[in-house]
């Protein structure tokens, strides 16, 4: 499978890229700083590091051509300013989706966060405080960005992990269709390694397009089947 990765040099992105290469996939890392990417990702016969800006539709379209799936693991820096207010995803996601889908990519996997948008309805009270107070700027930005790309929803898979850690992965990830989740407990926490592995699993199946997923190592109360 040919995978275009945005955010390949981030902490989760580089784990994803390495895992995809280990599994035999061909990866194009579209990056702002190719020297940094080579240092962090190394070299591999199936890895292409392509320099470019997220604002450059022509370059991004060229990188997207011929790809089976696009995986976006873009994120903001964890600063007080970003927590309070940011427009990072609002400014970039619409152009990304228009360009990538326009280039023929039919499956786009986006790493979001648990508590963004409608997913907050399933969260515990402590988790709601995190979403609506501590990280309100970042979460509001993602909600607005999602609204701007609603027309591309049939092409999109969103992964909603909880709080990310740099601990080794546990390999006990549970993936739920968000539409089936009624409630979670506490503040879900998960290792970046586990998230990276799950993103690859989601990307490998084009039938996942159009679905939002909760990615967790904890449990979840599911909705009762409608009779």
LOBATOR-10256 format. One record per residue (C-alpha): x, z, y; residue in three letters; residue number from 1. Coordinates in nm, 2 decimals, padded with zeros to 4 digits, always signed. Example, Ala and Ser with C-alpha at 12.3 -4.5 7.8 and 13.67 -1.06 7.14 Angstrom:
2
+--------+--------+--------+------+-----+
|     xx |     zz |     yy | code | pos |
+--------+--------+--------+------+-----+
| +01.23 | +00.78 | -00.45 |  ALA |   1 |
| +01.37 | +00.71 | -00.11 |  SER |   2 |
+--------+--------+--------+------+-----+
***
This chain:
227
+--------+--------+--------+------+-----+
|     xx |     zz |     yy | code | pos |
+--------+--------+--------+------+-----+
| +00.00 | +00.00 | +00.00 |  UNK |   1 |
| +00.12 | -00.08 | +00.35 |  UNK |   2 |
| +00.08 | +00.21 | +00.59 |  UNK |   3 |
| +00.12 | +00.22 | +00.97 |  UNK |   4 |
| +00.20 | +00.57 | +01.09 |  UNK |   5 |
| +00.15 | +00.70 | +01.44 |  UNK |   6 |
| +00.32 | +01.03 | +01.50 |  UNK |   7 |
| +00.57 | +00.99 | +01.23 |  UNK |   8 |
| +00.83 | +01.21 | +01.40 |  UNK |   9 |
| +00.61 | +01.51 | +01.44 |  UNK |  10 |
| +00.63 | +01.81 | +01.20 |  UNK |  11 |
| +00.34 | +01.69 | +00.99 |  UNK |  12 |
| +00.41 | +01.32 | +01.04 |  UNK |  13 |
| +00.76 | +01.33 | +00.90 |  UNK |  14 |
| +00.63 | +01.52 | +00.59 |  UNK |  15 |
| +00.36 | +01.25 | +00.55 |  UNK |  16 |
| +00.61 | +00.97 | +00.59 |  UNK |  17 |
| +00.85 | +01.10 | +00.33 |  UNK |  18 |
| +00.57 | +01.16 | +00.08 |  UNK |  19 |
| +00.43 | +00.81 | +00.13 |  UNK |  20 |
| +00.78 | +00.66 | +00.06 |  UNK |  21 |
| +00.82 | +00.89 | -00.24 |  UNK |  22 |
| +00.49 | +00.75 | -00.38 |  UNK |  23 |
| +00.62 | +00.39 | -00.34 |  UNK |  24 |
| +00.42 | +00.29 | -00.04 |  UNK |  25 |
| +00.56 | +00.07 | +00.24 |  UNK |  26 |
| +00.56 | +00.25 | +00.57 |  UNK |  27 |
| +00.59 | +00.13 | +00.93 |  UNK |  28 |
| +00.66 | +00.41 | +01.17 |  UNK |  29 |
| +00.55 | +00.31 | +01.52 |  UNK |  30 |
| +00.75 | +00.54 | +01.75 |  UNK |  31 |
| +00.84 | +00.59 | +02.11 |  UNK |  32 |
| +01.20 | +00.69 | +02.03 |  UNK |  33 |
| +01.35 | +00.50 | +01.74 |  UNK |  34 |
| +01.68 | +00.68 | +01.75 |  UNK |  35 |
| +01.50 | +01.01 | +01.71 |  UNK |  36 |
| +01.30 | +00.86 | +01.42 |  UNK |  37 |
| +01.61 | +00.74 | +01.24 |  UNK |  38 |
| +01.76 | +01.09 | +01.27 |  UNK |  39 |
| +01.45 | +01.26 | +01.14 |  UNK |  40 |
| +01.33 | +01.01 | +00.88 |  UNK |  41 |
| +01.66 | +00.87 | +00.76 |  UNK |  42 |
| +01.67 | +00.53 | +00.60 |  UNK |  43 |
| +01.47 | +00.39 | +00.31 |  UNK |  44 |
| +01.42 | +00.04 | +00.18 |  UNK |  45 |
| +01.04 | +00.07 | +00.23 |  UNK |  46 |
| +01.06 | +00.22 | +00.58 |  UNK |  47 |
| +01.05 | +00.01 | +00.90 |  UNK |  48 |
| +01.09 | +00.19 | +01.23 |  UNK |  49 |
| +00.92 | +00.00 | +01.50 |  UNK |  50 |
| +00.97 | +00.10 | +01.87 |  UNK |  51 |
| +00.67 | +00.08 | +02.09 |  UNK |  52 |
| +00.43 | +00.26 | +02.33 |  UNK |  53 |
| +00.08 | +00.36 | +02.24 |  UNK |  54 |
| -00.03 | +00.20 | +02.57 |  UNK |  55 |
| +00.12 | -00.14 | +02.47 |  UNK |  56 |
| -00.16 | -00.32 | +02.29 |  UNK |  57 |
| +00.05 | -00.62 | +02.22 |  UNK |  58 |
| +00.32 | -00.43 | +02.05 |  UNK |  59 |
| +00.08 | -00.21 | +01.86 |  UNK |  60 |
| -00.12 | -00.51 | +01.74 |  UNK |  61 |
| +00.20 | -00.67 | +01.61 |  UNK |  62 |
| +00.28 | -00.35 | +01.42 |  UNK |  63 |
| -00.07 | -00.33 | +01.28 |  UNK |  64 |
| -00.09 | -00.68 | +01.15 |  UNK |  65 |
| -00.09 | -00.69 | +00.77 |  UNK |  66 |
| -00.13 | -00.31 | +00.73 |  UNK |  67 |
| -00.37 | -00.17 | +00.47 |  UNK |  68 |
| -00.43 | +00.16 | +00.65 |  UNK |  69 |
| -00.33 | +00.33 | +00.98 |  UNK |  70 |
| -00.26 | +00.70 | +00.97 |  UNK |  71 |
| -00.26 | +00.88 | +01.31 |  UNK |  72 |
| -00.09 | +01.22 | +01.31 |  UNK |  73 |
| -00.06 | +01.24 | +01.68 |  UNK |  74 |
| -00.08 | +01.58 | +01.85 |  UNK |  75 |
| +00.00 | +01.75 | +02.18 |  UNK |  76 |
| +00.27 | +02.01 | +02.25 |  UNK |  77 |
| +00.15 | +02.36 | +02.20 |  UNK |  78 |
| +00.18 | +02.47 | +02.56 |  UNK |  79 |
| -00.06 | +02.69 | +02.78 |  UNK |  80 |
| -00.13 | +02.39 | +03.00 |  UNK |  81 |
| -00.23 | +02.17 | +02.70 |  UNK |  82 |
| -00.45 | +02.45 | +02.56 |  UNK |  83 |
| -00.64 | +02.47 | +02.89 |  UNK |  84 |
| -00.67 | +02.11 | +02.98 |  UNK |  85 |
| -00.55 | +01.77 | +02.84 |  UNK |  86 |
| -00.66 | +01.41 | +02.82 |  UNK |  87 |
| -00.40 | +01.30 | +02.58 |  UNK |  88 |
| -00.63 | +01.17 | +02.30 |  UNK |  89 |
| -00.90 | +01.04 | +02.54 |  UNK |  90 |
| -00.64 | +00.82 | +02.71 |  UNK |  91 |
| -00.49 | +00.68 | +02.38 |  UNK |  92 |
| -00.74 | +00.68 | +02.10 |  UNK |  93 |
| -00.97 | +00.41 | +02.23 |  UNK |  94 |
| -00.69 | +00.16 | +02.28 |  UNK |  95 |
| -00.54 | +00.25 | +01.94 |  UNK |  96 |
| -00.87 | +00.19 | +01.76 |  UNK |  97 |
| -00.95 | -00.12 | +01.94 |  UNK |  98 |
| -00.61 | -00.27 | +01.88 |  UNK |  99 |
| -00.56 | -00.16 | +01.52 |  UNK | 100 |
| -00.91 | -00.26 | +01.40 |  UNK | 101 |
| -00.88 | -00.58 | +01.60 |  UNK | 102 |
| -00.56 | -00.66 | +01.41 |  UNK | 103 |
| -00.75 | -00.64 | +01.08 |  UNK | 104 |
| -00.69 | -00.28 | +00.96 |  UNK | 105 |
| -01.01 | -00.15 | +00.80 |  UNK | 106 |
| -00.92 | +00.21 | +00.72 |  UNK | 107 |
| -00.79 | +00.45 | +00.99 |  UNK | 108 |
| -00.71 | +00.81 | +00.89 |  UNK | 109 |
| -00.70 | +01.05 | +01.19 |  UNK | 110 |
| -00.57 | +01.40 | +01.17 |  UNK | 111 |
| -00.81 | +01.61 | +01.38 |  UNK | 112 |
| -00.86 | +01.99 | +01.35 |  UNK | 113 |
| -01.11 | +02.22 | +01.20 |  UNK | 114 |
| -01.34 | +02.34 | +01.48 |  UNK | 115 |
| -01.34 | +02.01 | +01.67 |  UNK | 116 |
| -01.69 | +01.89 | +01.76 |  UNK | 117 |
| -01.97 | +01.94 | +01.52 |  UNK | 118 |
| -01.74 | +02.11 | +01.27 |  UNK | 119 |
| -01.75 | +02.43 | +01.48 |  UNK | 120 |
| -02.10 | +02.49 | +01.36 |  UNK | 121 |
| -01.96 | +02.59 | +01.02 |  UNK | 122 |
| -01.69 | +02.82 | +01.16 |  UNK | 123 |
| -01.67 | +03.20 | +01.16 |  UNK | 124 |
| -01.70 | +03.39 | +01.49 |  UNK | 125 |
| -01.32 | +03.45 | +01.51 |  UNK | 126 |
| -01.26 | +03.07 | +01.45 |  UNK | 127 |
| -01.52 | +02.98 | +01.72 |  UNK | 128 |
| -01.33 | +03.20 | +01.97 |  UNK | 129 |
| -01.01 | +03.01 | +01.89 |  UNK | 130 |
| -01.19 | +02.67 | +01.93 |  UNK | 131 |
| -01.38 | +02.75 | +02.25 |  UNK | 132 |
| -01.14 | +02.98 | +02.43 |  UNK | 133 |
| -00.78 | +02.97 | +02.32 |  UNK | 134 |
| -00.76 | +02.60 | +02.24 |  UNK | 135 |
| -01.05 | +02.47 | +02.43 |  UNK | 136 |
| -00.85 | +02.21 | +02.62 |  UNK | 137 |
| -00.71 | +02.04 | +02.31 |  UNK | 138 |
| -01.04 | +02.06 | +02.12 |  UNK | 139 |
| -01.25 | +01.93 | +02.42 |  UNK | 140 |
| -01.01 | +01.64 | +02.45 |  UNK | 141 |
| -01.05 | +01.54 | +02.08 |  UNK | 142 |
| -01.43 | +01.57 | +02.11 |  UNK | 143 |
| -01.43 | +01.33 | +02.41 |  UNK | 144 |
| -01.19 | +01.10 | +02.24 |  UNK | 145 |
| -01.41 | +01.08 | +01.93 |  UNK | 146 |
| -01.71 | +00.99 | +02.14 |  UNK | 147 |
| -01.52 | +00.71 | +02.30 |  UNK | 148 |
| -01.45 | +00.55 | +01.96 |  UNK | 149 |
| -01.79 | +00.61 | +01.80 |  UNK | 150 |
| -01.83 | +00.24 | +01.74 |  UNK | 151 |
| -01.53 | +00.24 | +01.50 |  UNK | 152 |
| -01.67 | +00.53 | +01.29 |  UNK | 153 |
| -01.72 | +00.31 | +00.98 |  UNK | 154 |
| -01.34 | +00.25 | +00.98 |  UNK | 155 |
| -01.24 | +00.61 | +01.04 |  UNK | 156 |
| -01.16 | +00.90 | +00.80 |  UNK | 157 |
| -01.10 | +01.23 | +00.99 |  UNK | 158 |
| -00.91 | +01.52 | +00.83 |  UNK | 159 |
| -01.00 | +01.86 | +00.97 |  UNK | 160 |
| -00.73 | +02.11 | +00.86 |  UNK | 161 |
| -00.73 | +02.47 | +00.99 |  UNK | 162 |
| -00.43 | +02.64 | +01.16 |  UNK | 163 |
| -00.11 | +02.47 | +01.05 |  UNK | 164 |
| +00.20 | +02.66 | +00.93 |  UNK | 165 |
| +00.55 | +02.54 | +00.84 |  UNK | 166 |
| +00.55 | +02.74 | +00.51 |  UNK | 167 |
| +00.60 | +02.55 | +00.18 |  UNK | 168 |
| +00.29 | +02.38 | +00.05 |  UNK | 169 |
| +00.09 | +02.56 | -00.22 |  UNK | 170 |
| -00.06 | +02.25 | -00.38 |  UNK | 171 |
| -00.41 | +02.41 | -00.41 |  UNK | 172 |
| -00.58 | +02.21 | -00.14 |  UNK | 173 |
| -00.96 | +02.17 | -00.14 |  UNK | 174 |
| -01.12 | +01.88 | +00.03 |  UNK | 175 |
| -01.48 | +01.89 | +00.12 |  UNK | 176 |
| -01.70 | +01.63 | +00.29 |  UNK | 177 |
| -01.78 | +01.80 | +00.62 |  UNK | 178 |
| -02.14 | +01.70 | +00.59 |  UNK | 179 |
| -02.18 | +01.93 | +00.29 |  UNK | 180 |
| -02.01 | +02.24 | +00.44 |  UNK | 181 |
| -02.24 | +02.52 | +00.55 |  UNK | 182 |
| -01.98 | +02.79 | +00.64 |  UNK | 183 |
| -01.62 | +02.90 | +00.61 |  UNK | 184 |
| -01.46 | +03.24 | +00.64 |  UNK | 185 |
| -01.21 | +03.38 | +00.88 |  UNK | 186 |
| -00.95 | +03.15 | +01.04 |  UNK | 187 |
| -00.85 | +02.88 | +00.78 |  UNK | 188 |
| -00.48 | +02.84 | +00.76 |  UNK | 189 |
| -00.29 | +02.57 | +00.57 |  UNK | 190 |
| +00.07 | +02.45 | +00.53 |  UNK | 191 |
| +00.16 | +02.12 | +00.70 |  UNK | 192 |
| +00.30 | +02.00 | +00.36 |  UNK | 193 |
| -00.03 | +02.04 | +00.20 |  UNK | 194 |
| -00.20 | +01.86 | +00.49 |  UNK | 195 |
| +00.05 | +01.57 | +00.47 |  UNK | 196 |
| -00.02 | +01.53 | +00.10 |  UNK | 197 |
| -00.39 | +01.53 | +00.15 |  UNK | 198 |
| -00.37 | +01.28 | +00.43 |  UNK | 199 |
| -00.20 | +01.04 | +00.19 |  UNK | 200 |
| -00.47 | +01.10 | -00.08 |  UNK | 201 |
| -00.74 | +01.02 | +00.18 |  UNK | 202 |
| -00.55 | +00.71 | +00.29 |  UNK | 203 |
| -00.50 | +00.58 | -00.06 |  UNK | 204 |
| -00.88 | +00.53 | -00.11 |  UNK | 205 |
| -01.04 | +00.29 | +00.13 |  UNK | 206 |
| -01.38 | +00.42 | +00.03 |  UNK | 207 |
| -01.31 | +00.73 | +00.23 |  UNK | 208 |
| -01.36 | +00.53 | +00.55 |  UNK | 209 |
| -01.65 | +00.66 | +00.75 |  UNK | 210 |
| -01.62 | +01.02 | +00.62 |  UNK | 211 |
| -01.50 | +01.35 | +00.78 |  UNK | 212 |
| -01.32 | +01.60 | +00.56 |  UNK | 213 |
| -01.25 | +01.97 | +00.57 |  UNK | 214 |
| -00.90 | +02.03 | +00.44 |  UNK | 215 |
| -00.84 | +02.39 | +00.33 |  UNK | 216 |
| -00.68 | +02.62 | +00.07 |  UNK | 217 |
| -00.97 | +02.86 | +00.11 |  UNK | 218 |
| -01.33 | +02.84 | +00.00 |  UNK | 219 |
| -01.63 | +02.71 | +00.17 |  UNK | 220 |
| -02.00 | +02.77 | +00.13 |  UNK | 221 |
| -02.17 | +02.44 | +00.08 |  UNK | 222 |
| -02.52 | +02.34 | +00.18 |  UNK | 223 |
| -02.79 | +02.36 | -00.08 |  UNK | 224 |
| -02.89 | +02.01 | -00.21 |  UNK | 225 |
| -03.20 | +01.88 | -00.05 |  UNK | 226 |
| -03.49 | +01.86 | -00.29 |  UNK | 227 |
+--------+--------+--------+------+-----+
***
